[in-house]
Amino acid sequence: MPEIVDGYQRGDAAEIGPMIEAMIEAGQNVTLQISGDSMRPTLKPRRDAAVLSRVRQWPPEKGTILFFKRKTGEYVLHRVLRVKDGACTMNGDAQEWTEGPVTEQMAIAEAIAIIRKGRMVEAEQPKYRAYVRLWRLTRPLRKPMFALWRGMKKLLGC
């Protein structure tokens, strides 16, 4: 059953997704605690949260984090990688693969801020935008980077 704990929406995405949709549609902002690993390292599960608000413009800018509903019915929080013909190609920050097109009808909300270790960082903040741009540049290198990281952890017994 979905619940609100410490001001954050918590629960299975299939359960809280419709609740978030209704709240956004009613003009409310929603703070969603990150639960999955697909947005690491920019968003860490159980530590970070995203403040979601109605999508301000369509198509959104590259780098915007969207909360959207896949055609399969799954709710996802991923970053806009590319925009073409009014639709978005999405990518989780920890992923090598992309998905899309994500259309305006699939988009529910965008992250207007991130809460990291209790501190709010606005998505438009120049330092945060620079950090995101730098991380996006690593996309072609992620597969070997992650393989090296897993190898190092295995070697060190972590």
C-alpha positions as CSV (number, residue, x, y, z in Angstrom):
1,M,0.0,0.0,0.0
2,P,1.5,3.4,-0.9
3,E,2.3,5.7,1.9
4,I,3.8,9.1,2.6
5,V,6.7,8.9,5.0
6,D,8.8,12.0,6.0
7,G,7.1,13.9,3.2
8,Y,8.1,11.3,0.5
9,Q,5.8,9.1,-1.6
10,R,6.8,5.5,-0.9
11,G,5.6,2.3,-2.3
12,D,5.6,0.1,-5.4
13,A,5.7,2.2,-8.6
14,A,2.6,0.5,-9.9
15,E,0.7,1.7,-6.8
16,I,2.1,5.2,-6.4
17,G,2.2,6.0,-10.1
18,P,-1.5,6.6,-10.4
19,M,-1.5,8.6,-7.1
20,I,1.4,10.8,-8.4
21,E,-0.5,11.3,-11.7
22,A,-3.6,12.5,-9.9
23,M,-1.6,14.8,-7.7
24,I,0.3,16.3,-10.6
25,E,-3.0,16.7,-12.6
26,A,-4.4,18.5,-9.5
27,G,-1.5,21.0,-9.7
28,Q,0.5,19.7,-6.8
29,N,4.2,19.0,-6.6
30,V,5.2,15.6,-5.5
31,T,8.4,14.5,-3.8
32,L,9.3,11.0,-4.9
33,Q,12.0,9.0,-3.1
34,I,14.3,7.2,-5.6
35,S,14.0,3.5,-5.3
36,G,15.8,2.0,-8.3
37,D,19.3,2.0,-9.6
38,S,18.8,3.2,-13.1
39,M,19.6,6.8,-12.3
40,R,22.9,6.2,-10.4
41,P,25.2,8.0,-9.8
42,T,23.2,11.2,-10.2
43,L,20.3,9.9,-8.1
44,K,21.0,7.2,-5.5
45,P,18.2,5.0,-4.2
46,R,16.9,5.4,-0.7
47,R,19.1,8.6,-0.3
48,D,17.9,11.0,-2.9
49,A,14.4,12.2,-4.0
50,A,13.0,14.1,-7.0
51,V,10.6,17.0,-6.7
52,L,8.1,16.4,-9.5
53,S,6.0,19.1,-11.1
54,R,3.8,19.4,-14.2
55,V,5.8,19.4,-17.4
56,R,6.5,23.0,-18.2
57,Q,7.2,22.8,-21.9
58,W,7.0,20.2,-24.6
59,P,9.4,19.1,-25.9
60,P,11.6,19.3,-22.8
61,E,15.2,20.2,-23.0
62,K,17.9,17.6,-23.2
63,G,18.9,16.6,-19.6
64,T,15.5,17.1,-18.1
65,I,14.3,14.2,-15.9
66,L,10.8,13.0,-16.8
67,F,8.5,10.8,-14.8
68,F,6.5,9.0,-17.5
69,K,4.4,6.0,-18.1
70,R,5.6,3.4,-20.5
71,K,3.2,1.8,-23.0
72,T,3.5,-1.3,-20.8
73,G,2.0,0.7,-17.9
74,E,5.3,0.9,-15.9
75,Y,6.2,4.2,-14.3
76,V,9.8,5.4,-14.9
77,L,12.0,8.3,-13.9
78,H,14.7,8.8,-16.6
79,R,16.5,11.6,-18.3
80,V,15.9,13.1,-21.8
81,L,18.8,12.1,-24.0
82,R,17.5,13.5,-27.3
83,V,14.5,15.2,-28.8
84,K,13.3,14.6,-32.3
85,D,10.0,15.3,-34.0
86,G,8.4,16.3,-30.7
87,A,9.3,13.0,-28.9
88,C,12.0,12.1,-26.5
89,T,14.6,9.4,-26.4
90,M,15.2,8.5,-22.7
91,N,18.1,7.1,-20.8
92,G,18.7,6.2,-17.2
93,D,22.0,7.7,-16.0
94,A,23.3,4.2,-15.2
95,Q,22.2,2.6,-18.4
96,E,23.9,2.2,-21.8
97,W,20.6,1.6,-23.7
98,T,17.9,4.1,-24.6
99,E,14.2,3.9,-25.0
100,G,11.6,5.9,-26.8
101,P,10.0,7.6,-28.4
102,V,8.4,9.0,-25.2
103,T,5.6,11.3,-26.3
104,E,3.9,14.2,-24.5
105,Q,0.9,11.9,-23.7
106,M,3.2,9.6,-21.8
107,A,4.9,12.3,-19.8
108,I,3.4,12.9,-16.4
109,A,5.9,15.2,-14.7
110,E,9.4,16.6,-14.7
111,A,11.9,16.9,-11.9
112,I,12.3,20.5,-10.9
113,A,14.7,19.8,-8.1
114,I,16.6,16.9,-6.5
115,I,16.9,16.4,-2.7
116,R,20.3,14.9,-1.9
117,K,21.2,14.3,1.7
118,G,18.4,16.6,2.9
119,R,19.6,19.5,0.7
120,M,17.5,20.7,-2.2
121,V,19.2,21.3,-5.6
122,E,17.1,23.0,-8.2
123,A,17.3,21.4,-11.6
124,E,18.1,24.7,-13.3
125,Q,21.0,25.4,-11.0
126,P,24.2,26.0,-13.1
127,K,26.4,23.6,-11.1
128,Y,23.8,20.8,-11.3
129,R,23.3,21.4,-15.1
130,A,27.1,21.2,-15.6
131,Y,27.3,18.0,-13.6
132,V,24.6,16.5,-15.7
133,R,26.2,17.5,-19.0
134,L,29.5,16.0,-17.9
135,W,27.8,12.8,-16.9
136,R,25.9,12.6,-20.2
137,L,29.3,12.7,-22.0
138,T,30.3,9.4,-20.3
139,R,27.4,7.5,-22.0
140,P,29.7,5.9,-24.7
141,L,32.1,4.8,-22.0
142,R,29.7,3.5,-19.4
143,K,29.9,-0.2,-20.4
144,P,33.7,-0.4,-19.9
145,M,33.5,1.9,-16.8
146,F,30.9,-0.3,-15.1
147,A,32.8,-3.5,-16.1
148,L,36.0,-2.0,-14.5
149,W,34.0,-1.0,-11.4
150,R,32.5,-4.4,-11.0
151,G,35.9,-6.0,-11.5
152,M,37.5,-3.8,-8.9
153,K,34.8,-4.5,-6.4
154,K,35.2,-8.3,-7.1
155,L,38.9,-8.0,-6.7
156,L,38.6,-6.1,-3.4
157,G,35.9,-8.4,-2.1
158,C,33.3,-5.6,-1.8
